[in-house]
Each structure stands twice: as structure tokens, then as C-alpha cells.
Amino acid sequence: MDRRSFLAASAAASAPLFAAAAPDPKVRVGLIGCGWYGKLDIRRLLQVAPAEVVSLCDVDKNMLAAAVDLIAERQGGKKPRTFTNYQDMLKEKDLDVVEVATPDHWHALPTIAAVEAGADVYVQKPISVDVLEGKAMLDAARKHNRVVQVGTQRRSTPHLMEAREKVARAGLLGTVGMAEVYCYYHMRANAAPPVTRPPAYFDYDAWTGPAPLRPYDAPPFLDPKGDPLPHRRWWRAFTEYGNGIVGDMCIHMLDMVRWMFGLGWPTRVSSTGGVLVQKESRSNIADTQTATFDFPEFPVVWTHRTYGAPADPDYPWGATVYGDKGTLKLSVHKYEFFPAGAKAATLSGTPLLEEDKHPEDRTEKDLERHVASAVREHMRDFLKARAEKRRPVADIEQGHISTASCILANLSARLGRSLTWDAAKHQVVNDAEANKLLKRPYRAGYAHPAG
């Protein structure tokens, strides 16, 4: 080989070693719903991916402006565009990812519109307020071949992933006979504030959307200017907008147990409860409720009370799984495995804190610091699923199963009878009244996605 050929061959061979890596294209992100968890999720996304938040949408102009400032601070002063109508935002058709972090009654329509616009979606739980909304969301995701991740991030919580591998999958529980899931937080709004006019910066009619239009009676959660914030948890106290404590808190723990043990649809759901103690408020969600989800593998039993003390002070919201060889306790704060007959745990884990790597976690307002690593991992899985064209860990189908199961529990309590579920037909067996309730009426001017 002559010198010229040698140099040419050497250059060709070494080029990949010295060529500058091509920069990762930034994921273009839009957020619909700029409240607490929407901002929390987006900030975790910006921590783990080359992303740019290019569009924000909210019907509260003050909340929208605050989100613009926060996001701009995180992305070098670059401000996202703002919209008060999600349809206008999606018409731009320049978004790779859309997060839907609205109140529950506004999850279905924006999610379907986003996948129709060609975006992949991260939607908060529960995915819907009726069963057929959720089915329509699943059908749309599959029709348009989009990745849809649901914000049931227990599936991406590091210490719970460890419990799944070291305890559940390792067979340490033996034969599992049942699981209990529960919440004893005093989280029900128990005020009866006066009916007032919505503040000028808040479009209450658009916020209500397809739900029934209730009188505006926001409680005394105030913004810095002293105005009420109706979307600051108040709406969760009403069945018009969500599915109560079961839809808000049971879904997380039920979904976690389903994921940990590979459970599909329940075959029967039964529930009782109501407003048994806290009767003075305007809230119409149950303050007391139990539900049994019968799976072919084993039953999962839910309990909540929004008063009194938790059954176990160390686990005010969590799950306990009982096997013939041991017991596994799980929460967002820790897990513990107790072999049969043992008084002390032989395996345990606590949340992964990554504040050395992400020091901004220490000072971020309203951040659930013990959950930050879980949301980051959930976002990583979502983005990896997009890149690999696969379904994410909390795929829309899994979110639909867990959401619909909780809705069926509420329908059982409402009807006063157990419901046998046919997953293939997506119907309650031999119960026309229950099947009619699988799709609730939409307010005039809005079309239900199930037709």
C-alpha cells in the first residue's frame, strides 16, 4: 500500500472515532392543563430528555402565565406559545408529545384529539370518568398507532420495582390468597362555600366542558392575588368531574398490584359505601367505601375512609399482599417483606432520591420529592417506547383496565349489587341498567367519543 492509500484508509477507519456526534433532535412538547401535576411532570421530562416545551394550554390565564415563566426559566428563557383552547394548539400539528394533565372529566377528548393530530400522549390517571370514554381512548391510540403512557407511575417507582423482582417474582410470598389496597388520608373537601362568580381570568364554562355545569362554589384555596382556585383539588370532591377517592387513589394501588402480579381484568366487582360521616359539606363523593375486585388469580379488596386513623400508621395509603409464605407491604414511601411468622422485615426498600444529580428537586415548589425519581423513570420509559415503537410500561390499555375497574366499583355501590364483567364484550353480564351507565351523558355542545 502506498502512503496516499494508507492515509486515506486510515482516515476512513478512524473517522467514526473522531466525528462529532449528531445532536439529539429535541422532542417538541405541548402541555394541556398547567396545574400542579402537569408542571411537575413536564419538569421531570426536561430533566431526562432533550425536549422543548413549545405550547401550553389552560383556561385559567393566570395559571397559564405562571407556567410560561416557570418553563422559560427551565429552558434558557425560551417561552412556549400559549393557548386557551387545546384544539387550536393541536391544529399547529408540530408536537411530538402532548401531556394531558387536566381534571379527570377533560382527559378523553384532548387525548383522542392529540393522537389524531399525530402526537404521542402522556395522560394522567384515571384516564376517564366513564368506561366507554376509556375504551374510545384505547381504540384511538391503536387506530393511529400512537404511544400513550398513563401517569400510573407506581410501575416506574424504583423501590416498588425492586419489590416486584425480589419478592413477587422471586416467589417469596408463596401462594398469594388476597391483597388489600387502602387509603386513609383526610382528603375529602368538607366545606360548603358560597356560590360566587368565577374570576375574570378563568373560563369556568370551558373548564366544565362536557361535565354538568355546577354552580361555581370554589373553596378558599387562594392564589397569590387572593382569588379562589377551583382546580386546586376542589373538583375532586364531586362526581361530576371524577370518580371520588376510588378513582383518585385506589387506581394507583390497584394498578400497582395488577402490574406486580400480572393481573388482567377482574371478572366481578362489588362495592358498598357512601357519605356516612361527613354529611355537612357539599361534596358528593363517598367518605367511606369498600370494594372487592375478583381476579382469576386472587381478590383485591379496597378500603377508604376520609376520617379516623389509618389501620397501620406506617401505611396510610398503600397495599398489603398476603401469601402463605409471607406478607408484602407497599407504599410510595417504602416496602417491607415479612416471612410467615416473622415480626421483623427481612427485605425492605425506600424511595430513590436523586438530589445530588438533580439539585433543583430540593427547592422546587410543591414537588413530591419521594416521587420525583418515579416520574423521571416513567418519562424515560415513555420516550424509549416512542423510539422503539413499542408499548410503554403503563400503556393506555393497562390504564383503561385499572380505571374502568374503579368506575365499575362506583357503579356497583350506586346500584347496590355486584357486577359481573365480560371483558371481551366490554359489558356487564345480564345487567342492562349497569350497561347504560358505562357511558354518561355529555353536556350540550360536546360529543361523547363513544358515539
ZAMARGU-4260 file (C-alpha; in steps of 0.2 Angstrom, whole numbers, plus 5000, padded with zeros to 4 digits):
<rodrens>
0) 5000/5000/5000 | 5007/5017/4995 | 5007/5032/5008 | 4992/5040/5000 | 4982/5025/5000
5) 4987/5021/5018 | 4982/5039/5024 | 4965/5038/5015 | 4962/5021/5023 | 4967/5026/5040
10) 4956/5042/5039 | 4941/5031/5034 | 4944/5019/5048 | 4946/5032/5061 | 4933/5044/5056
15) 4919/5037/5067 | 4931/5039/5082 | 4933/5057/5079 | 4917/5063/5071 | 4906/5074/5082
20) 4890/5065/5087 | 4875/5072/5079 | 4864/5082/5092 | 4849/5073/5098 | 4833/5081/5090
25) 4823/5089/5103 | 4806/5082/5107 | 4793/5095/5104 | 4781/5095/5119 | 4764/5103/5122
30) 4755/5103/5139 | 4736/5104/5141 | 4732/5108/5159 | 4745/5119/5168 | 4741/5114/5186
35) 4751/5106/5199 | 4755/5089/5192 | 4756/5095/5174 | 4770/5106/5179 | 4778/5093/5190
40) 4778/5080/5175 | 4785/5092/5162 | 4799/5097/5174 | 4804/5079/5176 | 4803/5077/5157
45) 4815/5091/5154 | 4827/5083/5167 | 4829/5067/5157 | 4827/5071/5138 | 4832/5084/5125
50) 4815/5092/5125 | 4807/5109/5122 | 4790/5114/5128 | 4783/5124/5114 | 4765/5125/5118
55) 4755/5127/5134 | 4736/5127/5136 | 4725/5131/5150 | 4708/5140/5153 | 4715/5149/5168
60) 4725/5164/5161 | 4734/5167/5177 | 4739/5149/5179 | 4745/5149/5161 | 4756/5164/5163
65) 4764/5157/5178 | 4768/5141/5169 | 4776/5151/5155 | 4788/5159/5167 | 4792/5143/5175
70) 4795/5133/5159 | 4805/5148/5152 | 4816/5148/5167 | 4820/5129/5164 | 4824/5131/5145
75) 4835/5146/5145 | 4822/5159/5143 | 4813/5152/5128 | 4795/5154/5131 | 4782/5142/5125
80) 4766/5148/5115 | 4750/5149/5124 | 4733/5144/5120 | 4716/5143/5130 | 4709/5130/5118
85) 4718/5114/5116 | 4710/5112/5098 | 4719/5127/5092 | 4735/5121/5100 | 4734/5104/5091
90) 4729/5112/5074 | 4748/5118/5073 | 4752/5099/5071 | 4770/5102/5076 | 4770/5092/5093
95) 4779/5076/5095 | 4772/5073/5113 | 4757/5080/5122 | 4754/5079/5140 | 4735/5079/5146
100) 4735/5085/5164 | 4718/5092/5165 | 4705/5087/5178 | 4698/5069/5175 | 4682/5074/5165
105) 4694/5083/5152 | 4705/5068/5149 | 4697/5059/5135 | 4693/5072/5122 | 4711/5080/5122
110) 4719/5063/5122 | 4710/5057/5107 | 4712/5074/5098 | 4731/5073/5101 | 4733/5055/5094
115) 4723/5060/5079 | 4735/5075/5077 | 4749/5063/5076 | 4756/5065/5094 | 4761/5053/5107
120) 4752/5056/5123 | 4756/5056/5142 | 4739/5056/5151 | 4736/5057/5169 | 4726/5045/5178
125) 4712/5040/5179 | 4711/5040/5160 | 4692/5043/5160 | 4676/5046/5170 | 4666/5033/5162
130) 4671/5016/5155 | 4667/5019/5136 | 4677/5035/5136 | 4692/5024/5141 | 4688/5012/5128
135) 4687/5026/5115 | 4704/5032/5120 | 4712/5015/5118 | 4704/5012/5101 | 4710/5029/5095
140) 4728/5025/5101 | 4728/5009/5092 | 4720/5016/5076 | 4733/5029/5074 | 4747/5019/5081
145) 4752/5031/5094 | 4761/5028/5111 | 4750/5033/5126 | 4758/5032/5143 | 4747/5034/5158
150) 4753/5043/5174 | 4752/5027/5185 | 4770/5029/5190 | 4770/5016/5203 | 4775/5005/5189
155) 4791/5015/5187 | 4794/5018/5206 | 4812/5011/5209 | 4809/5004/5226 | 4792/4996/5220
160) 4801/4989/5205 | 4814/4981/5217 | 4800/4973/5227 | 4792/4966/5212 | 4809/4957/5207
165) 4815/4952/5224 | 4799/4947/5232 | 4784/4945/5220 | 4794/4937/5205 | 4806/4928/5217
170) 4791/4918/5224 | 4794/4923/5242 | 4776/4925/5245 | 4772/4908/5240 | 4753/4906/5235
175) 4745/4923/5236 | 4727/4922/5243 | 4722/4941/5243 | 4728/4959/5243 | 4722/4974/5252
180) 4723/4991/5245 | 4718/5006/5255 | 4719/5025/5258 | 4715/5034/5275 | 4720/5051/5270
185) 4708/5065/5275 | 4707/5072/5258 | 4689/5075/5255 | 4684/5093/5254 | 4672/5096/5268
190) 4667/5114/5266 | 4651/5122/5259 | 4657/5138/5252 | 4645/5151/5245 | 4641/5152/5226
195) 4651/5166/5218 | 4656/5172/5201 | 4671/5164/5193 | 4686/5176/5192 | 4688/5186/5175
200) 4704/5176/5171 | 4696/5159/5172 | 4684/5152/5159 | 4673/5141/5170 | 4661/5136/5156
205) 4676/5129/5146 | 4684/5121/5161 | 4667/5112/5164 | 4667/5106/5146 | 4657/5090/5144
210) 4653/5088/5163 | 4637/5095/5170 | 4638/5114/5174 | 4638/5116/5193 | 4636/5132/5202
215) 4653/5140/5205 | 4657/5137/5223 | 4676/5135/5224 | 4683/5134/5242 | 4695/5146/5250
220) 4711/5139/5241 | 4718/5156/5236 | 4731/5161/5223 | 4744/5175/5227 | 4731/5188/5222
225) 4718/5181/5234 | 4707/5173/5221 | 4699/5156/5223 | 4707/5141/5213 | 4693/5129/5208
230) 4705/5117/5200 | 4716/5116/5217 | 4709/5099/5222 | 4691/5106/5225 | 4684/5097/5209
235) 4689/5080/5216 | 4675/5081/5229 | 4662/5080/5215 | 4656/5065/5205 | 4653/5077/5190
240) 4672/5079/5187 | 4679/5062/5193 | 4677/5046/5202 | 4680/5050/5220 | 4694/5043/5231
245) 4692/5026/5222 | 4696/5035/5205 | 4710/5046/5213 | 4719/5034/5225 | 4713/5016/5223
250) 4718/5016/5204 | 4736/5019/5209 | 4737/5004/5221 | 4726/4993/5211 | 4736/4996/5196
255) 4752/4993/5206 | 4746/4976/5212 | 4740/4971/5194 | 4757/4976/5187 | 4766/4967/5201
260) 4757/4951/5199 | 4752/4951/5181 | 4733/4953/5183 | 4721/4957/5169 | 4703/4962/5170
265) 4693/4957/5186 | 4678/4946/5182 | 4667/4953/5196 | 4667/4969/5205 | 4657/4973/5221
270) 4657/4989/5232 | 4647/4997/5246 | 4649/5014/5254 | 4643/5032/5253 | 4643/5048/5263
275) 4641/5040/5280 | 4650/5053/5292 | 4655/5069/5284 | 4637/5075/5279 | 4638/5094/5281
280) 4648/5098/5266 | 4643/5100/5248 | 4654/5086/5242 | 4645/5071/5235 | 4659/5058/5234
285) 4660/5044/5247 | 4669/5047/5263 | 4668/5028/5266 | 4669/5014/5254 | 4675/4996/5252
290) 4676/4987/5235 | 4681/4969/5230 | 4689/4966/5213 | 4688/4947/5209 | 4703/4942/5198
295) 4705/4924/5192 | 4721/4924/5202 | 4715/4931/5219 | 4704/4945/5225 | 4710/4963/5228
300) 4700/4972/5242 | 4700/4991/5243 | 4695/5002/5258 | 4695/5020/5261 | 4690/5032/5275
305) 4692/5051/5275 | 4691/5052/5294 | 4698/5042/5308 | 4715/5034/5310 | 4724/5023/5297
310) 4723/5004/5301 | 4743/5005/5300 | 4750/5022/5304 | 4766/5017/5293 | 4755/5013/5278
315) 4741/5026/5277 | 4740/5024/5258 | 4746/5008/5251 | 4744/4989/5248 | 4747/4973/5258
320) 4749/4957/5249 | 4746/4940/5259 | 4754/4924/5254 | 4756/4908/5263 | 4774/4911/5265
325) 4774/4929/5269 | 4767/4946/5268 | 4772/4961/5257 | 4768/4979/5262 | 4770/4993/5249
330) 4768/5011/5248 | 4776/5026/5240 | 4787/5028/5255 | 4794/5011/5257 | 4791/4992/5255
335) 4793/4978/5268 | 4793/4959/5266 | 4789/4949/5282 | 4791/4930/5280 | 4777/4920/5288
340) 4778/4921/5307 | 4792/4934/5307 | 4790/4950/5317 | 4803/4960/5308 | 4805/4963/5289
345) 4819/4953/5280 | 4818/4964/5265 | 4814/4982/5263 | 4817/4997/5252 | 4814/5016/5252
350) 4812/5029/5238 | 4827/5033/5227 | 4832/5051/5229 | 4842/5059/5216 | 4845/5076/5223
355) 4864/5076/5220 | 4860/5073/5202 | 4845/5085/5201 | 4848/5098/5215 | 4833/5108/5209
360) 4822/5094/5217 | 4827/5101/5234 | 4819/5118/5231 | 4805/5115/5218 | 4789/5121/5225
365) 4775/5108/5228 | 4787/5094/5222 | 4783/5077/5230 | 4802/5073/5232 | 4799/5055/5236
370) 4790/5053/5219 | 4802/5063/5208 | 4813/5048/5203 | 4797/5038/5198 | 4791/5051/5187
375) 4808/5053/5179 | 4809/5034/5176 | 4791/5034/5169 | 4796/5048/5157 | 4811/5038/5151
380) 4801/5023/5148 | 4788/5033/5138 | 4802/5041/5127 | 4810/5024/5125 | 4794/5016/5120
385) 4792/5030/5107 | 4810/5027/5100 | 4807/5008/5100 | 4789/5009/5093 | 4783/4998/5107
390) 4770/4999/5121 | 4776/5008/5137 | 4775/5001/5155 | 4759/5010/5158 | 4751/5008/5141
395) 4734/5015/5138 | 4726/4998/5139 | 4733/4995/5156 | 4727/5012/5161 | 4710/5008/5154
400) 4708/4992/5164 | 4713/5000/5181 | 4702/5015/5178 | 4687/5005/5172 | 4688/4993/5186
405) 4687/5008/5198 | 4672/5015/5189 | 4664/4998/5190 | 4666/4999/5209 | 4657/5015/5210
410) 4643/5009/5199 | 4641/4993/5210 | 4640/5005/5225 | 4627/5016/5216 | 4617/5001/5210
415) 4618/4991/5226 | 4624/4975/5218 | 4639/4965/5212 | 4643/4967/5193 | 4650/4953/5183
420) 4661/4959/5169 | 4663/4952/5152 | 4680/4960/5146 | 4678/4953/5128 | 4661/4961/5126
425) 4665/4976/5137 | 4649/4974/5146 | 4641/4969/5162 | 4633/4952/5161 | 4614/4952/5161
430) 4613/4970/5168 | 4605/4982/5156 | 4604/4996/5169 | 4623/4995/5173 | 4627/4994/5154
435) 4618/5010/5151 | 4629/5019/5165 | 4645/5014/5156 | 4643/5030/5146 | 4637/5045/5154
440) 4628/5060/5145 | 4639/5074/5139 | 4633/5092/5141 | 4625/5100/5126 | 4638/5106/5113
445) 4650/5091/5117 | 4650/5074/5108 | 4654/5058/5118 | 4669/5049/5109 | 4659/5033/5110
450) 4646/5040/5099
</rodrens>
